[in-house]
Amino acid sequence: MSQFSFTPTDAEAEQFCWKIVHFMTRYGISESEALHRLNEHWKGQTIGGKDNGTWIVYHLDADEWAYRIFYGTAVH
C-alpha cells in the first residue's frame, strides 16, 4: 500500500517524491510530517515526468520542491 495520497506513475516518480520528503526533513521536521505536507500538496494528483495526462514535476529538482512545499513559495 502506498504512503502517498497521490499516484506516482512509476518507480522513478516515487523515488523523486521520497527525495523531496528527505530534503524537507532538513528544515527540522520529521519524515512523517514531511510526508504529510507532500501528500497535502499533491493530494489526488497523478505525478510523473511524461506528458501523458500526469502532472509533470521534473522541471524543478527535489530540493526546490521541498522548499516550495515547506515554505509555500519559490526559492529566490
PDB file of N, CA, C and O in Angstrom:
ATOM      1  N   MET A   1       0.839  -1.188   0.000  1.00  0.00           N
ATOM      2  CA  MET A   1       0.000   0.000   0.000  1.00  0.00           C
ATOM      3  C   MET A   1       0.886   1.254   0.000  1.00  0.00           C
ATOM      4  O   MET A   1       1.851   1.343   0.759  1.00  0.00           O
ATOM      5  N   SER A   2       0.553   2.191  -0.838  1.00  0.00           N
ATOM      6  CA  SER A   2       1.324   3.414  -0.959  1.00  0.00           C
ATOM      7  C   SER A   2       1.091   4.321   0.245  1.00  0.00           C
ATOM      8  O   SER A   2       0.010   4.334   0.833  1.00  0.00           O
ATOM      9  N   GLN A   3       2.109   5.063   0.592  1.00  0.00           N
ATOM     10  CA  GLN A   3       2.001   6.051   1.666  1.00  0.00           C
ATOM     11  C   GLN A   3       1.627   7.425   1.118  1.00  0.00           C
ATOM     12  O   GLN A   3       1.581   8.408   1.858  1.00  0.00           O
ATOM     13  N   PHE A   4       1.362   7.481  -0.180  1.00  0.00           N
ATOM     14  CA  PHE A   4       1.029   8.746  -0.817  1.00  0.00           C
ATOM     15  C   PHE A   4      -0.473   8.885  -1.041  1.00  0.00           C
ATOM     16  O   PHE A   4      -1.167   7.897  -1.281  1.00  0.00           O
ATOM     17  N   SER A   5      -0.969  10.121  -0.962  1.00  0.00           N
ATOM     18  CA  SER A   5      -2.371  10.413  -1.264  1.00  0.00           C
ATOM     19  C   SER A   5      -2.521  10.849  -2.719  1.00  0.00           C
ATOM     20  O   SER A   5      -3.559  11.378  -3.115  1.00  0.00           O
ATOM     21  N   PHE A   6      -1.494  10.626  -3.494  1.00  0.00           N
ATOM     22  CA  PHE A   6      -1.458  10.901  -4.925  1.00  0.00           C
ATOM     23  C   PHE A   6      -0.817   9.688  -5.582  1.00  0.00           C
ATOM     24  O   PHE A   6      -0.361   8.777  -4.891  1.00  0.00           O
ATOM     25  N   THR A   7      -0.780   9.668  -6.898  1.00  0.00           N
ATOM     26  CA  THR A   7      -0.272   8.498  -7.607  1.00  0.00           C
ATOM     27  C   THR A   7       1.017   8.808  -8.357  1.00  0.00           C
ATOM     28  O   THR A   7       0.989   9.498  -9.376  1.00  0.00           O
ATOM     29  N   PRO A   8       2.153   8.303  -7.860  1.00  0.00           N
ATOM     30  CA  PRO A   8       3.376   8.375  -8.661  1.00  0.00           C
ATOM     31  C   PRO A   8       3.245   7.384  -9.821  1.00  0.00           C
ATOM     32  O   PRO A   8       2.810   6.252  -9.613  1.00  0.00           O
ATOM     33  N   THR A   9       3.613   7.791 -11.032  1.00  0.00           N
ATOM     34  CA  THR A   9       3.389   6.949 -12.211  1.00  0.00           C
ATOM     35  C   THR A   9       4.323   5.759 -12.316  1.00  0.00           C
ATOM     36  O   THR A   9       3.996   4.767 -12.969  1.00  0.00           O
ATOM     37  N   ASP A  10       5.489   5.847 -11.677  1.00  0.00           N
ATOM     38  CA  ASP A  10       6.464   4.754 -11.779  1.00  0.00           C
ATOM     39  C   ASP A  10       7.457   4.845 -10.628  1.00  0.00           C
ATOM     40  O   ASP A  10       7.359   5.733  -9.781  1.00  0.00           O
ATOM     41  N   ALA A  11       8.412   3.921 -10.603  1.00  0.00           N
ATOM     42  CA  ALA A  11       9.400   3.881  -9.523  1.00  0.00           C
ATOM     43  C   ALA A  11      10.236   5.155  -9.482  1.00  0.00           C
ATOM     44  O   ALA A  11      10.596   5.622  -8.402  1.00  0.00           O
ATOM     45  N   GLU A  12      10.545   5.720 -10.637  1.00  0.00           N
ATOM     46  CA  GLU A  12      11.329   6.959 -10.676  1.00  0.00           C
ATOM     47  C   GLU A  12      10.575   8.095  -9.992  1.00  0.00           C
ATOM     48  O   GLU A  12      11.158   8.854  -9.217  1.00  0.00           O
ATOM     49  N   ALA A  13       9.290   8.212 -10.277  1.00  0.00           N
ATOM     50  CA  ALA A  13       8.480   9.263  -9.659  1.00  0.00           C
ATOM     51  C   ALA A  13       8.362   9.043  -8.149  1.00  0.00           C
ATOM     52  O   ALA A  13       8.426   9.998  -7.375  1.00  0.00           O
ATOM     53  N   GLU A  14       8.192   7.798  -7.734  1.00  0.00           N
ATOM     54  CA  GLU A  14       8.101   7.505  -6.302  1.00  0.00           C
ATOM     55  C   GLU A  14       9.415   7.850  -5.605  1.00  0.00           C
ATOM     56  O   GLU A  14       9.407   8.436  -4.522  1.00  0.00           O
ATOM     57  N   GLN A  15      10.536   7.494  -6.214  1.00  0.00           N
ATOM     58  CA  GLN A  15      11.846   7.805  -5.642  1.00  0.00           C
ATOM     59  C   GLN A  15      12.037   9.323  -5.547  1.00  0.00           C
ATOM     60  O   GLN A  15      12.571   9.820  -4.556  1.00  0.00           O
ATOM     61  N   PHE A  16      11.610  10.043  -6.555  1.00  0.00           N
ATOM     62  CA  PHE A  16      11.700  11.500  -6.559  1.00  0.00           C
ATOM     63  C   PHE A  16      10.910  12.091  -5.397  1.00  0.00           C
ATOM     64  O   PHE A  16      11.369  13.023  -4.736  1.00  0.00           O
ATOM     65  N   CYS A  17       9.717  11.543  -5.152  1.00  0.00           N
ATOM     66  CA  CYS A  17       8.879  12.032  -4.052  1.00  0.00           C
ATOM     67  C   CYS A  17       9.532  11.780  -2.702  1.00  0.00           C
ATOM     68  O   CYS A  17       9.494  12.640  -1.822  1.00  0.00           O
ATOM     69  N   TRP A  18      10.131  10.609  -2.535  1.00  0.00           N
ATOM     70  CA  TRP A  18      10.837  10.324  -1.278  1.00  0.00           C
ATOM     71  C   TRP A  18      12.040  11.242  -1.098  1.00  0.00           C
ATOM     72  O   TRP A  18      12.391  11.594   0.028  1.00  0.00           O
ATOM     73  N   LYS A  19      12.664  11.625  -2.189  1.00  0.00           N
ATOM     74  CA  LYS A  19      13.784  12.557  -2.123  1.00  0.00           C
ATOM     75  C   LYS A  19      13.302  13.922  -1.618  1.00  0.00           C
ATOM     76  O   LYS A  19      13.990  14.571  -0.830  1.00  0.00           O
ATOM     77  N   ILE A  20      12.129  14.351  -2.066  1.00  0.00           N
ATOM     78  CA  ILE A  20      11.538  15.604  -1.586  1.00  0.00           C
ATOM     79  C   ILE A  20      11.292  15.510  -0.083  1.00  0.00           C
ATOM     80  O   ILE A  20      11.609  16.436   0.663  1.00  0.00           O
ATOM     81  N   VAL A  21      10.726  14.387   0.357  1.00  0.00           N
ATOM     82  CA  VAL A  21      10.488  14.176   1.785  1.00  0.00           C
ATOM     83  C   VAL A  21      11.811  14.303   2.548  1.00  0.00           C
ATOM     84  O   VAL A  21      11.877  14.989   3.568  1.00  0.00           O
ATOM     85  N   HIS A  22      12.848  13.648   2.059  1.00  0.00           N
ATOM     86  CA  HIS A  22      14.160  13.705   2.708  1.00  0.00           C
ATOM     87  C   HIS A  22      14.658  15.149   2.813  1.00  0.00           C
ATOM     88  O   HIS A  22      15.124  15.565   3.874  1.00  0.00           O
ATOM     89  N   PHE A  23      14.564  15.903   1.738  1.00  0.00           N
ATOM     90  CA  PHE A  23      15.018  17.287   1.770  1.00  0.00           C
ATOM     91  C   PHE A  23      14.218  18.116   2.770  1.00  0.00           C
ATOM     92  O   PHE A  23      14.787  18.986   3.430  1.00  0.00           O
ATOM     93  N   MET A  24      12.930  17.875   2.898  1.00  0.00           N
ATOM     94  CA  MET A  24      12.122  18.633   3.851  1.00  0.00           C
ATOM     95  C   MET A  24      12.545  18.367   5.291  1.00  0.00           C
ATOM     96  O   MET A  24      12.406  19.247   6.141  1.00  0.00           O
ATOM     97  N   THR A  25      13.055  17.180   5.580  1.00  0.00           N
ATOM     98  CA  THR A  25      13.496  16.906   6.954  1.00  0.00           C
ATOM     99  C   THR A  25      14.680  17.792   7.339  1.00  0.00           C
ATOM    100  O   THR A  25      14.951  17.968   8.527  1.00  0.00           O
ATOM    101  N   ARG A  26      15.372  18.338   6.383  1.00  0.00           N
ATOM    102  CA  ARG A  26      16.478  19.268   6.670  1.00  0.00           C
ATOM    103  C   ARG A  26      15.981  20.563   7.300  1.00  0.00           C
ATOM    104  O   ARG A  26      16.766  21.312   7.882  1.00  0.00           O
ATOM    105  N   TYR A  27      14.674  20.832   7.187  1.00  0.00           N
ATOM    106  CA  TYR A  27      14.096  22.038   7.785  1.00  0.00           C
ATOM    107  C   TYR A  27      13.626  21.786   9.216  1.00  0.00           C
ATOM    108  O   TYR A  27      12.950  22.626   9.810  1.00  0.00           O
ATOM    109  N   GLY A  28      13.987  20.625   9.767  1.00  0.00           N
ATOM    110  CA  GLY A  28      13.708  20.355  11.171  1.00  0.00           C
ATOM    111  C   GLY A  28      12.385  19.667  11.461  1.00  0.00           C
ATOM    112  O   GLY A  28      11.927  19.664  12.604  1.00  0.00           O
ATOM    113  N   ILE A  29      11.767  19.088  10.448  1.00  0.00           N
ATOM    114  CA  ILE A  29      10.529  18.347  10.683  1.00  0.00           C
ATOM    115  C   ILE A  29      10.797  16.851  10.505  1.00  0.00           C
ATOM    116  O   ILE A  29      11.781  16.453   9.882  1.00  0.00           O
ATOM    117  N   SER A  30       9.915  16.044  11.056  1.00  0.00           N
ATOM    118  CA  SER A  30      10.069  14.592  10.963  1.00  0.00           C
ATOM    119  C   SER A  30       9.718  14.113   9.559  1.00  0.00           C
ATOM    120  O   SER A  30       9.094  14.834   8.780  1.00  0.00           O
ATOM    121  N   GLU A  31      10.126  12.895   9.252  1.00  0.00           N
ATOM    122  CA  GLU A  31       9.774  12.298   7.967  1.00  0.00           C
ATOM    123  C   GLU A  31       8.260  12.186   7.825  1.00  0.00           C
ATOM    124  O   GLU A  31       7.721  12.432   6.747  1.00  0.00           O
ATOM    125  N   SER A  32       7.574  11.818   8.898  1.00  0.00           N
ATOM    126  CA  SER A  32       6.113  11.683   8.812  1.00  0.00           C
ATOM    127  C   SER A  32       5.440  13.032   8.548  1.00  0.00           C
ATOM    128  O   SER A  32       4.454  13.094   7.815  1.00  0.00           O
ATOM    129  N   GLU A  33       5.962  14.111   9.138  1.00  0.00           N
ATOM    130  CA  GLU A  33       5.415  15.447   8.874  1.00  0.00           C
ATOM    131  C   GLU A  33       5.715  15.870   7.438  1.00  0.00           C
ATOM    132  O   GLU A  33       4.860  16.446   6.765  1.00  0.00           O
ATOM    133  N   ALA A  34       6.913  15.586   6.977  1.00  0.00           N
ATOM    134  CA  ALA A  34       7.275  15.924   5.596  1.00  0.00           C
ATOM    135  C   ALA A  34       6.385  15.155   4.614  1.00  0.00           C
ATOM    136  O   ALA A  34       5.916  15.720   3.626  1.00  0.00           O
ATOM    137  N   LEU A  35       6.155  13.877   4.885  1.00  0.00           N
ATOM    138  CA  LEU A  35       5.277  13.075   4.039  1.00  0.00           C
ATOM    139  C   LEU A  35       3.860  13.636   4.050  1.00  0.00           C
ATOM    140  O   LEU A  35       3.209  13.699   3.007  1.00  0.00           O
ATOM    141  N   HIS A  36       3.385  14.038   5.210  1.00  0.00           N
ATOM    142  CA  HIS A  36       2.047  14.638   5.319  1.00  0.00           C
ATOM    143  C   HIS A  36       1.952  15.906   4.462  1.00  0.00           C
ATOM    144  O   HIS A  36       0.971  16.102   3.744  1.00  0.00           O
ATOM    145  N   ARG A  37       2.962  16.751   4.540  1.00  0.00           N
ATOM    146  CA  ARG A  37       2.944  18.002   3.762  1.00  0.00           C
ATOM    147  C   ARG A  37       2.973  17.728   2.262  1.00  0.00           C
ATOM    148  O   ARG A  37       2.270  18.383   1.492  1.00  0.00           O
ATOM    149  N   LEU A  38       3.783  16.763   1.851  1.00  0.00           N
ATOM    150  CA  LEU A  38       3.833  16.397   0.438  1.00  0.00           C
ATOM    151  C   LEU A  38       2.475  15.847  -0.008  1.00  0.00           C
ATOM    152  O   LEU A  38       1.976  16.206  -1.074  1.00  0.00           O
ATOM    153  N   ASN A  39       1.889  14.984   0.804  1.00  0.00           N
ATOM    154  CA  ASN A  39       0.581  14.427   0.473  1.00  0.00           C
ATOM    155  C   ASN A  39      -0.489  15.502   0.352  1.00  0.00           C
ATOM    156  O   ASN A  39      -1.328  15.443  -0.547  1.00  0.00           O
ATOM    157  N   GLU A  40      -0.468  16.469   1.235  1.00  0.00           N
ATOM    158  CA  GLU A  40      -1.441  17.561   1.156  1.00  0.00           C
ATOM    159  C   GLU A  40      -1.218  18.410  -0.087  1.00  0.00           C
ATOM    160  O   GLU A  40      -2.175  18.876  -0.706  1.00  0.00           O
ATOM    161  N   HIS A  41       0.036  18.611  -0.448  1.00  0.00           N
ATOM    162  CA  HIS A  41       0.371  19.455  -1.596  1.00  0.00           C
ATOM    163  C   HIS A  41      -0.098  18.827  -2.913  1.00  0.00           C
ATOM    164  O   HIS A  41      -0.620  19.527  -3.781  1.00  0.00           O
ATOM    165  N   TRP A  42       0.087  17.508  -3.066  1.00  0.00           N
ATOM    166  CA  TRP A  42      -0.227  16.841  -4.326  1.00  0.00           C
ATOM    167  C   TRP A  42      -1.417  15.887  -4.222  1.00  0.00           C
ATOM    168  O   TRP A  42      -1.588  15.026  -5.085  1.00  0.00           O
ATOM    169  N   LYS A  43      -2.221  16.021  -3.209  1.00  0.00           N
ATOM    170  CA  LYS A  43      -3.364  15.136  -2.981  1.00  0.00           C
ATOM    171  C   LYS A  43      -4.236  15.004  -4.234  1.00  0.00           C
ATOM    172  O   LYS A  43      -4.664  15.996  -4.824  1.00  0.00           O
ATOM    173  N   GLY A  44      -4.485  13.752  -4.618  1.00  0.00           N
ATOM    174  CA  GLY A  44      -5.366  13.476  -5.743  1.00  0.00           C
ATOM    175  C   GLY A  44      -4.736  13.609  -7.127  1.00  0.00           C
ATOM    176  O   GLY A  44      -5.385  13.303  -8.127  1.00  0.00           O
ATOM    177  N   GLN A  45      -3.485  14.061  -7.201  1.00  0.00           N
ATOM    178  CA  GLN A  45      -2.809  14.236  -8.485  1.00  0.00           C
ATOM    179  C   GLN A  45      -2.179  12.924  -8.952  1.00  0.00           C
ATOM    180  O   GLN A  45      -1.984  12.003  -8.159  1.00  0.00           O
ATOM    181  N   THR A  46      -1.872  12.850 -10.215  1.00  0.00           N
ATOM    182  CA  THR A  46      -1.026  11.793 -10.762  1.00  0.00           C
ATOM    183  C   THR A  46       0.289  12.458 -11.118  1.00  0.00           C
ATOM    184  O   THR A  46       0.330  13.384 -11.928  1.00  0.00           O
ATOM    185  N   ILE A  47       1.366  11.978 -10.504  1.00  0.00           N
ATOM    186  CA  ILE A  47       2.668  12.628 -10.592  1.00  0.00           C
ATOM    187  C   ILE A  47       3.603  11.801 -11.457  1.00  0.00           C
ATOM    188  O   ILE A  47       3.742  10.595 -11.255  1.00  0.00           O
ATOM    189  N   GLY A  48       4.244  12.448 -12.420  1.00  0.00           N
ATOM    190  CA  GLY A  48       5.189  11.750 -13.277  1.00  0.00           C
ATOM    191  C   GLY A  48       6.037  12.714 -14.067  1.00  0.00           C
ATOM    192  O   GLY A  48       6.081  13.911 -13.781  1.00  0.00           O
ATOM    193  N   GLY A  49       6.709  12.179 -15.063  1.00  0.00           N
ATOM    194  CA  GLY A  49       7.610  13.003 -15.842  1.00  0.00           C
ATOM    195  C   GLY A  49       7.282  13.069 -17.319  1.00  0.00           C
ATOM    196  O   GLY A  49       7.992  13.712 -18.092  1.00  0.00           O
ATOM    197  N   LYS A  50       6.205  12.404 -17.712  1.00  0.00           N
ATOM    198  CA  LYS A  50       5.837  12.402 -19.123  1.00  0.00           C
ATOM    199  C   LYS A  50       4.497  13.104 -19.292  1.00  0.00           C
ATOM    200  O   LYS A  50       3.648  13.053 -18.402  1.00  0.00           O
ATOM    201  N   ASP A  51       4.312  13.748 -20.416  1.00  0.00           N
ATOM    202  CA  ASP A  51       3.074  14.454 -20.681  1.00  0.00           C
ATOM    203  C   ASP A  51       2.023  13.470 -21.199  1.00  0.00           C
ATOM    204  O   ASP A  51       1.674  13.489 -22.380  1.00  0.00           O
ATOM    205  N   ASN A  52       1.526  12.619 -20.317  1.00  0.00           N
ATOM    206  CA  ASN A  52       0.507  11.648 -20.693  1.00  0.00           C
ATOM    207  C   ASN A  52      -0.688  11.752 -19.748  1.00  0.00           C
ATOM    208  O   ASN A  52      -1.261  10.746 -19.328  1.00  0.00           O
ATOM    209  N   GLY A  53      -1.044  12.978 -19.429  1.00  0.00           N
ATOM    210  CA  GLY A  53      -2.141  13.207 -18.512  1.00  0.00           C
ATOM    211  C   GLY A  53      -1.699  13.289 -17.065  1.00  0.00           C
ATOM    212  O   GLY A  53      -2.536  13.394 -16.168  1.00  0.00           O
ATOM    213  N   THR A  54      -0.405  13.242 -16.824  1.00  0.00           N
ATOM    214  CA  THR A  54       0.112  13.362 -15.466  1.00  0.00           C
ATOM    215  C   THR A  54       0.563  14.786 -15.217  1.00  0.00           C
ATOM    216  O   THR A  54       0.718  15.583 -16.142  1.00  0.00           O
ATOM    217  N   TRP A  55       0.767  15.083 -13.959  1.00  0.00           N
ATOM    218  CA  TRP A  55       1.312  16.384 -13.593  1.00  0.00           C
ATOM    219  C   TRP A  55       2.816  16.266 -13.614  1.00  0.00           C
ATOM    220  O   TRP A  55       3.379  15.516 -12.816  1.00  0.00           O
ATOM    221  N   ILE A  56       3.482  16.974 -14.491  1.00  0.00           N
ATOM    222  CA  ILE A  56       4.926  16.853 -14.694  1.00  0.00           C
ATOM    223  C   ILE A  56       5.658  17.618 -13.587  1.00  0.00           C
ATOM    224  O   ILE A  56       5.389  18.797 -13.354  1.00  0.00           O
ATOM    225  N   VAL A  57       6.591  16.933 -12.904  1.00  0.00           N
ATOM    226  CA  VAL A  57       7.253  17.542 -11.760  1.00  0.00           C
ATOM    227  C   VAL A  57       8.751  17.743 -11.928  1.00  0.00           C
ATOM    228  O   VAL A  57       9.365  18.422 -11.105  1.00  0.00           O
ATOM    229  N   TYR A  58       9.352  17.185 -12.949  1.00  0.00           N
ATOM    230  CA  TYR A  58      10.807  17.212 -13.041  1.00  0.00           C
ATOM    231  C   TYR A  58      11.381  18.524 -13.559  1.00  0.00           C
ATOM    232  O   TYR A  58      12.593  18.621 -13.752  1.00  0.00           O
ATOM    233  N   HIS A  59      10.558  19.524 -13.789  1.00  0.00           N
ATOM    234  CA  HIS A  59      11.086  20.825 -14.185  1.00  0.00           C
ATOM    235  C   HIS A  59      11.758  21.534 -13.010  1.00  0.00           C
ATOM    236  O   HIS A  59      12.482  22.511 -13.202  1.00  0.00           O
ATOM    237  N   LEU A  60      11.516  21.037 -11.785  1.00  0.00           N
ATOM    238  CA  LEU A  60      12.210  21.509 -10.595  1.00  0.00           C
ATOM    239  C   LEU A  60      12.912  20.327  -9.956  1.00  0.00           C
ATOM    240  O   LEU A  60      12.452  19.192 -10.083  1.00  0.00           O
ATOM    241  N   ASP A  61      14.020  20.575  -9.270  1.00  0.00           N
ATOM    242  CA  ASP A  61      14.664  19.465  -8.578  1.00  0.00           C
ATOM    243  C   ASP A  61      13.985  19.233  -7.222  1.00  0.00           C
ATOM    244  O   ASP A  61      13.177  20.047  -6.775  1.00  0.00           O
ATOM    245  N   ALA A  62      14.321  18.129  -6.585  1.00  0.00           N
ATOM    246  CA  ALA A  62      13.660  17.738  -5.339  1.00  0.00           C
ATOM    247  C   ALA A  62      13.878  18.769  -4.236  1.00  0.00           C
ATOM    248  O   ALA A  62      12.976  19.013  -3.435  1.00  0.00           O
ATOM    249  N   ASP A  63      15.052  19.372  -4.184  1.00  0.00           N
ATOM    250  CA  ASP A  63      15.341  20.385  -3.164  1.00  0.00           C
ATOM    251  C   ASP A  63      14.443  21.607  -3.338  1.00  0.00           C
ATOM    252  O   ASP A  63      13.951  22.165  -2.358  1.00  0.00           O
ATOM    253  N   GLU A  64      14.233  22.022  -4.587  1.00  0.00           N
ATOM    254  CA  GLU A  64      13.342  23.164  -4.877  1.00  0.00           C
ATOM    255  C   GLU A  64      11.908  22.840  -4.469  1.00  0.00           C
ATOM    256  O   GLU A  64      11.235  23.671  -3.859  1.00  0.00           O
ATOM    257  N   TRP A  65      11.431  21.626  -4.805  1.00  0.00           N
ATOM    258  CA  TRP A  65      10.082  21.232  -4.393  1.00  0.00           C
ATOM    259  C   TRP A  65       9.951  21.227  -2.879  1.00  0.00           C
ATOM    260  O   TRP A  65       8.945  21.686  -2.339  1.00  0.00           O
ATOM    261  N   ALA A  66      10.964  20.710  -2.191  1.00  0.00           N
ATOM    262  CA  ALA A  66      10.931  20.681  -0.726  1.00  0.00           C
ATOM    263  C   ALA A  66      10.772  22.092  -0.173  1.00  0.00           C
ATOM    264  O   ALA A  66       9.958  22.323   0.720  1.00  0.00           O
ATOM    265  N   TYR A  67      11.539  23.025  -0.696  1.00  0.00           N
ATOM    266  CA  TYR A  67      11.459  24.412  -0.250  1.00  0.00           C
ATOM    267  C   TYR A  67      10.069  24.994  -0.519  1.00  0.00           C
ATOM    268  O   TYR A  67       9.464  25.607   0.360  1.00  0.00           O
ATOM    269  N   ARG A  68       9.577  24.798  -1.730  1.00  0.00           N
ATOM    270  CA  ARG A  68       8.265  25.347  -2.097  1.00  0.00           C
ATOM    271  C   ARG A  68       7.146  24.777  -1.230  1.00  0.00           C
ATOM    272  O   ARG A  68       6.260  25.505  -0.783  1.00  0.00           O
ATOM    273  N   ILE A  69       7.196  23.469  -0.999  1.00  0.00           N
ATOM    274  CA  ILE A  69       6.151  22.833  -0.200  1.00  0.00           C
ATOM    275  C   ILE A  69       6.266  23.257   1.261  1.00  0.00           C
ATOM    276  O   ILE A  69       5.254  23.534   1.904  1.00  0.00           O
ATOM    277  N   PHE A  70       7.482  23.311   1.787  1.00  0.00           N
ATOM    278  CA  PHE A  70       7.685  23.666   3.187  1.00  0.00           C
ATOM    279  C   PHE A  70       7.304  25.127   3.457  1.00  0.00           C
ATOM    280  O   PHE A  70       6.580  25.423   4.407  1.00  0.00           O
ATOM    281  N   TYR A  71       7.799  26.027   2.614  1.00  0.00           N
ATOM    282  CA  TYR A  71       7.577  27.455   2.844  1.00  0.00           C
ATOM    283  C   TYR A  71       6.406  28.045   2.064  1.00  0.00           C
ATOM    284  O   TYR A  71       5.971  29.162   2.343  1.00  0.00           O
ATOM    285  N   GLY A  72       5.898  27.296   1.087  1.00  0.00           N
ATOM    286  CA  GLY A  72       4.780  27.805   0.292  1.00  0.00           C
ATOM    287  C   GLY A  72       5.185  28.889  -0.682  1.00  0.00           C
ATOM    288  O   GLY A  72       4.367  29.737  -1.039  1.00  0.00           O
ATOM    289  N   THR A  73       6.433  28.874  -1.117  1.00  0.00           N
ATOM    290  CA  THR A  73       6.932  29.888  -2.029  1.00  0.00           C
ATOM    291  C   THR A  73       8.093  29.329  -2.838  1.00  0.00           C
ATOM    292  O   THR A  73       8.568  28.226  -2.568  1.00  0.00           O
ATOM    293  N   ALA A  74       8.537  30.066  -3.804  1.00  0.00           N
ATOM    294  CA  ALA A  74       9.683  29.668  -4.621  1.00  0.00           C
ATOM    295  C   ALA A  74      10.984  30.158  -4.014  1.00  0.00           C
ATOM    296  O   ALA A  74      10.997  31.121  -3.248  1.00  0.00           O
ATOM    297  N   VAL A  75      12.066  29.500  -4.353  1.00  0.00           N
ATOM    298  CA  VAL A  75      13.397  29.939  -3.925  1.00  0.00           C
ATOM    299  C   VAL A  75      13.741  31.216  -4.679  1.00  0.00           C
ATOM    300  O   VAL A  75      13.468  31.328  -5.874  1.00  0.00           O
ATOM    301  N   HIS A  76      14.324  32.153  -4.000  1.00  0.00           N
ATOM    302  CA  HIS A  76      14.725  33.425  -4.636  1.00  0.00           C
ATOM    303  C   HIS A  76      16.214  33.486  -4.761  1.00  0.00           C
ATOM    304  O   HIS A  76      16.751  34.471  -5.267  1.00  0.00           O
TER     305      HIS A  76
END
